[in-house]
Amino acid sequence: MSKIVNSSLTRRGLIATGGALLATGLGGLASPLRAATVAPTPTMPGGANNYRPGAPIVERIGGGGFWMSGTVRRAGDGAPLAGQRIQIWAHTTEGHERDPQSHGATLTDENGVFRLEMPQIVPAFGQAHGHLAYDDDAFETVFLRPVMASPSETSLEAHFVLKPV
């Protein structure tokens, strides 16, 4: 008899659980799915310091040894943006951030990824930091100034989410 009661309770439990799922779960499934929108990256204070419009696209800045990398995506849907020009400059072991040889630009690949080798970044005004800019016409200009956790780091990442103009 105990077996029949347990079976009946289990059946009731399943029916009750299934009814609860139908009442709550299907309502959520019936409503359209909403994708989260990706907000554009704001320009950082001090990011445009020593910016040089039209810095050339280069294979590497100076002797290298330090890697600046990141991604570029479109605001809204977050799609990666290929072929976007990112300018990079910094105070390095080979020059000050205002020196022309401390500036260069690179393009994003088909996945929106950029990577450029440059000399080791060293502290300027008490902080080791880089400067990056998206400065083309299709999207709003964005200047970034990421600060390194330690001047001994050999790479720095910065990510752009660009808003169409």
VEXKEBA-403669 format. One record per atom (N, C-alpha, C): residue number from 1; residue in one letter; chain; atom name; x, y, z. Coordinates in steps of 0.001 Angstrom, whole numbers, plus 524288, in hexadecimal, padded with zeros to 5 digits. Layout:
BEGIN
- resi	resn	chain	name	x	y	z
- NUM	a	A	CA	X	Y	Z
...
This chain:
BEGIN
- resi	resn	chain	name	x	y	z
- 1	m	A	N	80332	7FB5A	80000
- 1	m	A	CA	80000	80000	80000
- 1	m	A	C	8035B	804E2	80000
- 2	s	A	N	80768	804B1	802E5
- 2	s	A	CA	80B0C	80911	8032E
- 2	s	A	C	80D35	80A56	7FDCE
- 3	k	A	N	80E1F	8063C	7FABA
- 3	k	A	CA	81038	806FA	7F580
- 3	k	A	C	80C64	80A10	7F214
- 4	i	A	N	8076F	808D9	7F267
- 4	i	A	CA	8037D	80B7C	7EF48
- 4	i	A	C	802FD	81133	7F0F3
- 5	v	A	N	80328	81248	7F602
- 5	v	A	CA	802C4	8179D	7F7F6
- 5	v	A	C	8076D	81AD7	7F607
- 6	n	A	N	80C35	818A7	7F666
- 6	n	A	CA	810D5	81B73	7F493
- 6	n	A	C	8108C	81C7E	7EEBC
- 7	s	A	N	80EB1	8188C	7EBD2
- 7	s	A	CA	80E36	8192E	7E636
- 7	s	A	C	80A4A	81D73	7E4F1
- 8	s	A	N	805FF	81D7C	7E7DC
- 8	s	A	CA	80203	8216F	7E70C
- 8	s	A	C	80410	826DB	7E867
- 9	l	A	N	806E8	8274C	7ECBE
- 9	l	A	CA	80921	82C59	7EE3D
- 9	l	A	C	80D2A	82E1F	7EA41
- 10	t	A	N	81037	82A8C	7E850
- 10	t	A	CA	81420	82BE1	7E469
- 10	t	A	C	8116E	82DD0	7DF77
- 11	r	A	N	80D4D	82B05	7DDF9
- 11	r	A	CA	80A65	82C9C	7D95D
- 11	r	A	C	80808	83207	7DA2D
- 12	r	A	N	805C7	832E8	7DEC7
- 12	r	A	CA	80390	8380E	7E004
- 12	r	A	C	807CA	83C3C	7DFFD
- 13	g	A	N	80C4C	83AE2	7E250
- 13	g	A	CA	810A9	83E9C	7E26E
- 13	g	A	C	8126A	84013	7DCF5
- 14	l	A	N	812B7	83C22	7D990
- 14	l	A	CA	81440	83D34	7D428
- 14	l	A	C	81037	84092	7D15C
- 15	i	A	N	80B49	83F4B	7D238
- 15	i	A	CA	8071A	84256	7CFBF
- 15	i	A	C	8072A	847F0	7D1CB
- 16	a	A	N	807C7	84886	7D6E9
- 16	a	A	CA	807E2	84DC8	7D937
- 16	a	A	C	80CA2	850D0	7D748
- 17	t	A	N	81126	84E36	7D729
- 17	t	A	CA	815E8	850C7	7D54D
- 17	t	A	C	81562	8523F	7CF95
- 18	g	A	N	8133E	84E92	7CC80
- 18	g	A	CA	81283	84FB3	7C6EF
- 18	g	A	C	80EC9	85439	7C614
- 19	g	A	N	80A9F	85468	7C938
- 19	g	A	CA	806EC	858BF	7C8D5
- 19	g	A	C	8096C	85DE9	7CA45
- 20	a	A	N	80CB2	85DCC	7CE47
- 20	a	A	CA	80F64	86299	7CFDA
- 20	a	A	C	81323	86462	7CB96
- 21	l	A	N	815D4	860A0	7C933
- 21	l	A	CA	8195F	86204	7C4E7
- 21	l	A	C	81663	8644A	7C04F
- 22	l	A	N	811F5	861E1	7BF16
- 22	l	A	CA	80ECE	863F2	7BACE
- 22	l	A	C	80CDB	8696F	7BBFC
- 23	a	A	N	80B4D	86A49	7C0DB
- 23	a	A	CA	8092D	86F60	7C24C
- 23	a	A	C	80D5F	873A2	7C235
- 24	t	A	N	81206	8724D	7C3ED
- 24	t	A	CA	81610	87656	7C443
- 24	t	A	C	819FF	87610	7BFC8
- 25	g	A	N	81B95	87164	7BE4A
- 25	g	A	CA	81FBC	870C8	7BA6B
- 25	g	A	C	81E1F	87224	7B4EC
- 26	l	A	N	8199F	87064	7B350
- 26	l	A	CA	8180A	8716C	7ADF8
- 26	l	A	C	816E4	87727	7AD03
- 27	g	A	N	81535	879E0	7B10B
- 27	g	A	CA	81453	87F7C	7B06A
- 27	g	A	C	8195F	88238	7AEF4
- 28	g	A	N	81DA8	88099	7B163
- 28	g	A	CA	822BA	882E4	7B018
- 28	g	A	C	8247C	88154	7AAAE
- 29	l	A	N	82356	87C6C	7A923
- 29	l	A	CA	824F3	87AA6	7A3F8
- 29	l	A	C	821A4	87D19	79FAD
- 30	a	A	N	81CD9	87E47	7A0E2
- 30	a	A	CA	81971	88085	79CF5
- 30	a	A	C	81AD6	88634	79BC7
- 31	s	A	N	81D46	888E4	79F8A
- 31	s	A	CA	81EB9	88E4F	79E7D
- 31	s	A	C	823B6	88E71	79B3E
- 32	p	A	N	82461	89255	797FE
- 32	p	A	CA	82906	89287	794A8
- 32	p	A	C	82DFA	89320	797EE
- 33	l	A	N	8321B	89088	79624
- 33	l	A	CA	8371E	89107	798C6
- 33	l	A	C	83962	89663	79793
- 34	r	A	N	83BBC	898BB	79B75
- 34	r	A	CA	83E02	89DEC	79AB3
- 34	r	A	C	843DF	89D99	79B72
- 35	a	A	N	846C5	89F53	79798
- 35	a	A	CA	84C76	89F61	797FD
- 35	a	A	C	84E1D	8A425	79B24
- 36	a	A	N	851FE	8A365	79E64
- 36	a	A	CA	85419	8A7CA	7A160
- 36	a	A	C	85701	8AB60	79DA4
- 37	t	A	N	8563C	8B06B	79E32
- 37	t	A	CA	85914	8B410	79AE3
- 37	t	A	C	85E4F	8B54D	79D67
- 38	v	A	N	86234	8B5DA	79A1C
- 38	v	A	CA	86777	8B6FB	79BEA
- 38	v	A	C	8683D	8BCE0	79BA0
- 39	a	A	N	86975	8BF36	7A00D
- 39	a	A	CA	86A0D	8C4EB	7A064
- 39	a	A	C	86F41	8C69E	79E04
- 40	p	A	N	86F66	8CB3F	79BA7
- 40	p	A	CA	8744B	8CD3A	79972
- 40	p	A	C	87840	8CE94	79DB7
- 41	t	A	N	87D2F	8CE31	79C5C
- 41	t	A	CA	8816C	8CF92	79FED
- 41	t	A	C	881CD	8D57F	7A04D
- 42	p	A	N	881C9	8D7A1	7A4FE
- 42	p	A	CA	88280	8DD4E	7A581
- 42	p	A	C	88848	8DEBD	7A500
- 43	t	A	N	88948	8E370	7A31E
- 43	t	A	CA	88EA3	8E56F	7A2E0
- 43	t	A	C	89095	8E64F	7A86F
- 44	m	A	N	89582	8E4DF	7A965
- 44	m	A	CA	897CB	8E572	7AE96
- 44	m	A	C	89A84	8EAB2	7AF28
- 45	p	A	N	89A33	8ED21	7B3B8
- 45	p	A	CA	89D12	8F1FE	7B4AB
- 45	p	A	C	8A2F4	8F11E	7B3E6
- 46	g	A	N	8A571	8F4AD	7B143
- 46	g	A	CA	8AB11	8F440	7B046
- 46	g	A	C	8AC7C	8F0B3	7ABC6
- 47	g	A	N	8A8A1	8EE2A	7A97B
- 47	g	A	CA	8A9B5	8EA83	7A536
- 47	g	A	C	8ABE1	8ED0E	7A059
- 48	a	A	N	8AA58	8F1DF	79F45
- 48	a	A	CA	8AC0D	8F488	79A81
- 48	a	A	C	8B148	8F760	79B19
- 49	n	A	N	8B389	8F746	79FCF
- 49	n	A	CA	8B891	8F9F7	7A09A
- 49	n	A	C	8BCA2	8F812	79CAC
- 50	n	A	N	8BF27	8FBC2	79A0C
- 50	n	A	CA	8C34B	8FABE	7963C
- 50	n	A	C	8C17E	8F7A8	79176
- 51	y	A	N	8BC68	8F7A1	79064
- 51	y	A	CA	8BA43	8F516	78BBC
- 51	y	A	C	8BC70	8F7B0	786D5
- 52	r	A	N	8BDB9	8F48D	782E2
- 52	r	A	CA	8BFB8	8F675	77DE2
- 52	r	A	C	8BC19	8F480	7798E
- 53	p	A	N	8B8AD	8F7D3	77788
- 53	p	A	CA	8B528	8F619	77350
- 53	p	A	C	8B842	8F3C4	76EC3
- 54	g	A	N	8B64F	8EF84	76CB2
- 54	g	A	CA	8B8B2	8ED30	76811
- 54	g	A	C	8BDB1	8EA28	76908
- 55	a	A	N	8BEA5	8E862	76DC8
- 55	a	A	CA	8C355	8E532	76EB8
- 55	a	A	C	8C359	8E09B	76AE0
- 56	p	A	N	8C7DE	8DF39	768BE
- 56	p	A	CA	8C80C	8DB27	764B6
- 56	p	A	C	8C6CF	8D5AF	766CD
- 57	i	A	N	8C4AF	8D275	7635B
- 57	i	A	CA	8C3F6	8CCEC	764A1
- 57	i	A	C	8C95A	8CA71	7644B
- 58	v	A	N	8CAD0	8C7A2	76871
- 58	v	A	CA	8D012	8C55F	768D1
- 58	v	A	C	8CFBD	8BF9A	76A50
- 59	e	A	N	8D3E7	8BCC6	7692B
- 59	e	A	CA	8D459	8B74D	76ACC
- 59	e	A	C	8D5BF	8B6F3	77092
- 60	r	A	N	8D8CB	8BAC8	7727A
- 60	r	A	CA	8DAA6	8BAE1	777E0
- 60	r	A	C	8DC7C	8C06E	77909
- 61	i	A	N	8DC15	8C201	77DF9
- 61	i	A	CA	8DE34	8C708	77FA9
- 61	i	A	C	8E37A	8C5EE	78235
- 62	g	A	N	8E79D	8C844	7802B
- 62	g	A	CA	8ECD6	8C7A1	7826C
- 62	g	A	C	8EEA8	8C200	78280
- 63	g	A	N	8F1BF	8C0BC	78697
- 63	g	A	CA	8F414	8BB8B	786F7
- 63	g	A	C	8F07E	8B746	788FA
- 64	g	A	N	8EC06	8B8B1	78B03
- 64	g	A	CA	8E848	8B4CF	78CD1
- 64	g	A	C	8E97D	8B2C5	79242
- 65	g	A	N	8E70C	8AE5A	7938C
- 65	g	A	CA	8E7A5	8ABE3	7989B
- 65	g	A	C	8E2E7	8AC65	79C28
- 66	f	A	N	8DF45	8AFD5	79ADC
- 66	f	A	CA	8DA81	8B0BD	79DDE
- 66	f	A	C	8D5F6	8B045	79A0A
- 67	w	A	N	8D1B1	8ADEB	79BBF
- 67	w	A	CA	8CD2D	8AD31	79844
- 67	w	A	C	8C865	8B03F	79A26
- 68	m	A	N	8C643	8B358	796AC
- 68	m	A	CA	8C14A	8B606	79788
- 68	m	A	C	8BD4D	8B321	7942A
- 69	s	A	N	8B8FC	8B188	79692
- 69	s	A	CA	8B516	8AE91	7939D
- 69	s	A	C	8AFA0	8AFD2	79598
- 70	g	A	N	8ABBE	8ADF1	792C3
- 70	g	A	CA	8A65B	8AEBD	79456
- 70	g	A	C	8A293	8AD3B	7900E
- 71	t	A	N	89DC3	8AEF7	790C3
- 71	t	A	CA	899A8	8ADC8	78D04
- 71	t	A	C	8968E	8B2B7	78BC8
- 72	v	A	N	893F1	8B28B	78750
- 72	v	A	CA	89088	8B6D6	785AD
- 72	v	A	C	88B5D	8B462	783FF
- 73	r	A	N	8871C	8B629	78690
- 73	r	A	CA	881E3	8B43A	78564
- 73	r	A	C	87E30	8B8CB	78481
- 74	r	A	N	879CB	8B7A2	78214
- 74	r	A	CA	875C9	8BB8F	78109
- 74	r	A	C	87207	8BBE4	785A6
- 75	a	A	N	870C6	8C0AC	7873C
- 75	a	A	CA	86CE5	8C17C	78B5B
- 75	a	A	C	867AF	8BF4F	7897E
- 76	g	A	N	86492	8BDA0	78D24
- 76	g	A	CA	85F76	8BB5F	78BDE
- 76	g	A	C	85FD0	8B57D	78BC9
- 77	d	A	N	86182	8B35A	7875F
- 77	d	A	CA	8619D	8ADA4	786D6
- 77	d	A	C	866CC	8AB25	78860
- 78	g	A	N	86AEA	8AE3D	7893B
- 78	g	A	CA	86FF4	8AC1B	78ADF
- 78	g	A	C	872ED	8A93C	786A9
- 79	a	A	N	87162	8A9E7	781C4
- 79	a	A	CA	87408	8A72D	77D73
- 79	a	A	C	879B1	8A907	77CFF
- 80	p	A	N	87D64	8A565	77BF5
- 80	p	A	CA	882D4	8A6F5	77B35
- 80	p	A	C	8835D	8AA3D	77640
- 81	l	A	N	886D1	8AE0F	77669
- 81	l	A	CA	88792	8B197	771F4
- 81	l	A	C	88CF9	8B0C4	76F91
- 82	a	A	N	88D0B	8AED0	76ACB
- 82	a	A	CA	891E9	8ADE0	767F3
- 82	a	A	C	893B9	8B2E5	76542
- 83	g	A	N	898DC	8B364	7648C
- 83	g	A	CA	89B15	8B7B4	76185
- 83	g	A	C	89ADB	8BD00	76424
- 84	q	A	N	89A31	8BD2C	7694D
- 84	q	A	CA	899F1	8C22E	76C15
- 84	q	A	C	89F6B	8C3E9	76DB7
- 85	r	A	N	8A078	8C8DF	76D02
- 85	r	A	CA	8A598	8CB24	76E25
- 85	r	A	C	8A5E4	8CCCF	773DD
- 86	i	A	N	8A9C4	8CAAD	776A4
- 86	i	A	CA	8AAAE	8CC06	77C20
- 86	i	A	C	8B028	8CE5A	77C86
- 87	q	A	N	8B072	8D327	77E85
- 87	q	A	CA	8B584	8D5AA	77F5E
- 87	q	A	C	8B74A	8D490	784F5
- 88	i	A	N	8BC63	8D388	78592
- 88	i	A	CA	8BEA5	8D238	78AA1
- 88	i	A	C	8C373	8D598	78B80
- 89	w	A	N	8C411	8D798	79056
- 89	w	A	CA	8C8C3	8DA78	791C3
- 89	w	A	C	8C988	8DA31	797A4
- 90	a	A	N	8CE67	8DAFF	7995B
- 90	a	A	CA	8CF91	8DAB1	79EF1
- 90	a	A	C	8D501	8DCD1	7A00A
- 91	h	A	N	8D618	8DDBF	7A4F9
- 91	h	A	CA	8DB5C	8DF0B	7A6D6
- 91	h	A	C	8DE15	8D9BF	7A77E
- 92	t	A	N	8E247	8D8E3	7A494
- 92	t	A	CA	8E4DD	8D3C8	7A491
- 92	t	A	C	8EAB2	8D458	7A5B6
- 93	t	A	N	8ED4E	8CFF8	7A5CD
- 93	t	A	CA	8F2FB	8CFF5	7A687
- 93	t	A	C	8F5C9	8D28F	7A1FB
- 94	e	A	N	8F305	8D378	79DA7
- 94	e	A	CA	8F56B	8D5CB	79901
- 94	e	A	C	8F388	8DB4D	797C4
- 95	g	A	N	8EFF1	8DD6E	79AD8
- 95	g	A	CA	8EE22	8E2B4	799AD
- 95	g	A	C	8E96C	8E454	79CDD
- 96	h	A	N	8E892	8E969	79CF0
- 96	h	A	CA	8E423	8EBAD	79FBC
- 96	h	A	C	8DF39	8EB2B	79C67
- 97	e	A	N	8DAB3	8EB59	79ED7
- 97	e	A	CA	8D5C8	8EAC7	79BF4
- 97	e	A	C	8D4C0	8EF3D	79828
- 98	r	A	N	8D77D	8F381	79892
- 98	r	A	CA	8D6D3	8F7D8	794D8
- 98	r	A	C	8DA47	8F734	79002
- 99	d	A	N	8DE1E	8F394	79031
- 99	d	A	CA	8E1C0	8F2C4	78BD3
- 99	d	A	C	8DF20	8EFCB	7875F
- 100	p	A	N	8DFEE	8F187	78282
- 100	p	A	CA	8DD82	8EED5	77E08
- 100	p	A	C	8DED9	8E904	77DC5
- 101	q	A	N	8E39C	8E77A	77F4A
- 101	q	A	CA	8E522	8E1F6	77F00
- 101	q	A	C	8E26E	8DE96	78325
- 102	s	A	N	8DFB1	8E108	786C2
- 102	s	A	CA	8DCCF	8DE28	78AC4
- 102	s	A	C	8D71B	8DD3E	78943
- 103	h	A	N	8D5BA	8DEAD	78471
- 103	h	A	CA	8D05D	8DE2B	78278
- 103	h	A	C	8D02E	8DA69	77DE1
- 104	g	A	N	8CBE1	8D792	77D7B
- 104	g	A	CA	8CAEB	8D43C	778F8
- 104	g	A	C	8C544	8D27C	77910
- 105	a	A	N	8C38D	8D061	774AC
- 105	a	A	CA	8BE29	8CE7E	7744F
- 105	a	A	C	8BE32	8C900	77212
- 106	t	A	N	8B9F8	8C632	77329
- 106	t	A	CA	8B93D	8C0E9	77126
- 106	t	A	C	8B37C	8C038	76FB6
- 107	l	A	N	8B24E	8BC0A	76CEB
- 107	l	A	CA	8ACEC	8BAE6	76B5F
- 107	l	A	C	8AB04	8B5FA	76E17
- 108	t	A	N	8A5E8	8B5BD	76F1E
- 108	t	A	CA	8A3A5	8B10C	77165
- 108	t	A	C	8A327	8ACC6	76D45
- 109	d	A	N	8A37B	8A7DA	76F1A
- 109	d	A	CA	8A2CE	8A36E	76B95
- 109	d	A	C	89CF9	8A23E	76ADE
- 110	e	A	N	89BC9	89DDA	7685C
- 110	e	A	CA	8964F	89C86	76739
- 110	e	A	C	89313	89B8A	76C1C
- 111	n	A	N	895AD	89AA6	77094
- 111	n	A	CA	892ED	899D5	77587
- 111	n	A	C	892D2	89EBD	778EC
- 112	g	A	N	8947D	8A328	776B9
- 112	g	A	CA	89490	8A808	779A9
- 112	g	A	C	89917	8A868	77D84
- 113	v	A	N	89D0B	8A529	77CE6
- 113	v	A	CA	8A181	8A505	78077
- 113	v	A	C	8A602	8A832	77E3A
- 114	f	A	N	8A899	8AB2F	7818C
- 114	f	A	CA	8AD62	8ADE8	77FF1
- 114	f	A	C	8B1C3	8AC71	783A8
- 115	r	A	N	8B67E	8ACE8	781C3
- 115	r	A	CA	8BB22	8ABA2	784D6
- 115	r	A	C	8BFBE	8AE72	7825A
- 116	l	A	N	8C2AC	8B152	78587
- 116	l	A	CA	8C72A	8B438	78385
- 116	l	A	C	8CB95	8B3E9	7877F
- 117	e	A	N	8D036	8B288	78598
- 117	e	A	CA	8D4D0	8B249	788EF
- 117	e	A	C	8D75E	8B7A7	7891E
- 118	m	A	N	8D96C	8B8F1	78DB6
- 118	m	A	CA	8DBE1	8BE05	78E8F
- 118	m	A	C	8DFF1	8BD73	792E6
- 119	p	A	N	8E321	8C175	793E9
- 119	p	A	CA	8E6CC	8C126	79845
- 119	p	A	C	8E3EB	8C0FA	79D80
- 120	q	A	N	8E6A4	8BF3B	7A189
- 120	q	A	CA	8E46A	8BEEB	7A6C9
- 120	q	A	C	8E25F	8C43C	7A889
- 121	i	A	N	8DD87	8C44C	7AA74
- 121	i	A	CA	8DB41	8C90F	7ACA4
- 121	i	A	C	8DDBB	8CA07	7B1FA
- 122	v	A	N	8DF12	8CEF6	7B301
- 122	v	A	CA	8E14C	8D081	7B80B
- 122	v	A	C	8DDDA	8D4C5	7BA6D
- 123	p	A	N	8DE29	8D585	7BF90
- 123	p	A	CA	8DAD8	8D972	7C216
- 123	p	A	C	8DBD5	8DEF9	7C00D
- 124	a	A	N	8D799	8E1BE	7BF49
- 124	a	A	CA	8D7B0	8E759	7BE0F
- 124	a	A	C	8D3D8	8E9DB	7C1D6
- 125	f	A	N	8D56B	8EDDE	7C472
- 125	f	A	CA	8D224	8F070	7C85F
- 125	f	A	C	8D076	8EC98	7CC9A
- 126	g	A	N	8D3FF	8E8F0	7CDFD
- 126	g	A	CA	8D302	8E547	7D237
- 126	g	A	C	8D00D	8E05D	7D0C9
- 127	q	A	N	8CE3E	8DFCF	7CBEA
- 127	q	A	CA	8CB39	8DB3A	7CA54
- 127	q	A	C	8CD38	8D90C	7C536
- 128	a	A	N	8CDB0	8D3E8	7C4F5
- 128	a	A	CA	8CEB5	8D162	7BFEA
- 128	a	A	C	8C966	8D0D1	7BD3D
- 129	h	A	N	8C8D8	8D31F	7B8B0
- 129	h	A	CA	8C3D1	8D30A	7B5F2
- 129	h	A	C	8C4AF	8D378	7B019
- 130	g	A	N	8C0CF	8D1CC	7AD35
- 130	g	A	CA	8C0E1	8D245	7A78A
- 130	g	A	C	8BC96	8D5EB	7A5CD
- 131	h	A	N	8BCDE	8D75D	7A0DD
- 131	h	A	CA	8B8BC	8DA83	79E6E
- 131	h	A	C	8B704	8D7B1	7997C
- 132	l	A	N	8B1F4	8D793	79896
- 132	l	A	CA	8AFCC	8D53D	793E0
- 132	l	A	C	8AB5B	8D8AE	791F2
- 133	a	A	N	8AAAC	8D8B0	78CD5
- 133	a	A	CA	8A66E	8DBCE	78A9C
- 133	a	A	C	8A405	8D90F	785EA
- 134	y	A	N	89ED6	8D939	785A2
- 134	y	A	CA	89C19	8D81E	780C9
- 134	y	A	C	89AC6	8DD81	77EB2
- 135	d	A	N	89C90	8DEAC	779FB
- 135	d	A	CA	89BE2	8E405	777F3
- 135	d	A	C	89A79	8E427	77233
- 136	d	A	N	89749	8E07C	77085
- 136	d	A	CA	895A5	8E071	76B13
- 136	d	A	C	89034	8E2E0	76AAC
- 137	d	A	N	88DDF	8E2CC	7660A
- 137	d	A	CA	88900	8E59E	76520
- 137	d	A	C	883F6	8E292	76602
- 138	a	A	N	88422	8DD61	76603
- 138	a	A	CA	87F58	8DA50	76642
- 138	a	A	C	87CE1	8DA29	76BB5
- 139	f	A	N	8801D	8DAF8	76FBA
- 139	f	A	CA	87E41	8DAAE	7751E
- 139	f	A	C	88036	8DF6C	7781E
- 140	e	A	N	87DCA	8E064	77CA8
- 140	e	A	CA	87F88	8E4C2	77FEC
- 140	e	A	C	8851A	8E3C4	781E3
- 141	t	A	N	8883B	8E7EA	7822D
- 141	t	A	CA	88D96	8E78C	7840E
- 141	t	A	C	88DA4	8E606	789D1
- 142	v	A	N	8912F	8E277	78B30
- 142	v	A	CA	891D1	8E0C6	7909D
- 142	v	A	C	897A5	8E0C2	791E2
- 143	f	A	N	8990F	8E32D	79637
- 143	f	A	CA	89E69	8E325	79836
- 143	f	A	C	89E7C	8E012	79D50
- 144	l	A	N	8A234	8DC70	79DC5
- 144	l	A	CA	8A2C8	8D95C	7A28B
- 144	l	A	C	8A82A	8DA45	7A4EB
- 145	r	A	N	8A879	8D9E4	7AA0C
- 145	r	A	CA	8AD60	8DA86	7ACEA
- 145	r	A	C	8AD9D	8D669	7B143
- 146	p	A	N	8AE65	8D16C	7AFCB
- 146	p	A	CA	8AE9F	8CD61	7B3CA
- 146	p	A	C	8B3B5	8CDA6	7B6EA
- 147	v	A	N	8B347	8CCDF	7BC0B
- 147	v	A	CA	8B7BE	8CCFF	7BF95
- 147	v	A	C	8B94D	8C765	7C0E0
- 148	m	A	N	8BE5E	8C662	7C0CD
- 148	m	A	CA	8C05E	8C12E	7C203
- 148	m	A	C	8C074	8C060	7C7F0
- 149	a	A	N	8BF8A	8BB9A	7C9A3
- 149	a	A	CA	8BFC4	8BA52	7CF37
- 149	a	A	C	8C564	8BABB	7D132
- 150	s	A	N	8C922	8B98C	7CDCE
- 150	s	A	CA	8CEA7	8B9BE	7CF36
- 150	s	A	C	8D1D9	8BB39	7CA6A
- 151	p	A	N	8D5E7	8BE7B	7CB03
- 151	p	A	CA	8D920	8BFE7	7C680
- 151	p	A	C	8DC56	8BB58	7C459
- 152	s	A	N	8DC68	8B6F3	7C717
- 152	s	A	CA	8DF52	8B26E	7C527
- 152	s	A	C	8DC0E	8AEF4	7C18A
- 153	e	A	N	8D701	8B00E	7C10A
- 153	e	A	CA	8D3B6	8AD0B	7BD6E
- 153	e	A	C	8D5AF	8ADC5	7B7E0
- 154	t	A	N	8D511	8A9C4	7B4A4
- 154	t	A	CA	8D6F8	8AA07	7AF3F
- 154	t	A	C	8D28D	8AA1D	7AB40
- 155	s	A	N	8CDC8	8AB1F	7AD1B
- 155	s	A	CA	8C961	8ABA0	7A981
- 155	s	A	C	8C50F	8AEC7	7AC1F
- 156	l	A	N	8C1AF	8B0E0	7A8DC
- 156	l	A	CA	8BD43	8B3F2	7AAB8
- 156	l	A	C	8B8D5	8B33F	7A6D0
- 157	e	A	N	8B417	8B275	7A8C2
- 157	e	A	CA	8AF7D	8B1DF	7A56E
- 157	e	A	C	8ABE5	8B68A	7A605
- 158	a	A	N	8A94C	8B7E7	7A1C6
- 158	a	A	CA	8A554	8BBF7	7A1CD
- 158	a	A	C	8A11A	8BA52	79DDE
- 159	h	A	N	89C35	8BB15	79F54
- 159	h	A	CA	897E0	8B95A	79C0F
- 159	h	A	C	8944A	8BDEF	79ABB
- 160	f	A	N	892DB	8BE33	795CD
- 160	f	A	CA	88F8B	8C267	793C8
- 160	f	A	C	88A40	8C039	7924E
- 161	v	A	N	88614	8C300	793B5
- 161	v	A	CA	880D9	8C207	791A1
- 161	v	A	C	87F4D	8C740	78F34
- 162	l	A	N	87ECF	8C742	789FE
- 162	l	A	CA	87E29	8CC1F	78718
- 162	l	A	C	87883	8CD28	78586
- 163	k	A	N	8770F	8D216	785ED
- 163	k	A	CA	871CA	8D3DC	7848A
- 163	k	A	C	87202	8D649	77F11
- 164	p	A	N	86EBD	8D462	77B74
- 164	p	A	CA	86EAE	8D6BA	77639
- 164	p	A	C	86D47	8DC86	7767A
- 165	v	A	N	86F84	8DF8E	772DF
- 165	v	A	CA	86E4E	8E530	772B4
- 165	v	A	C	8694F	8E622	76FC6
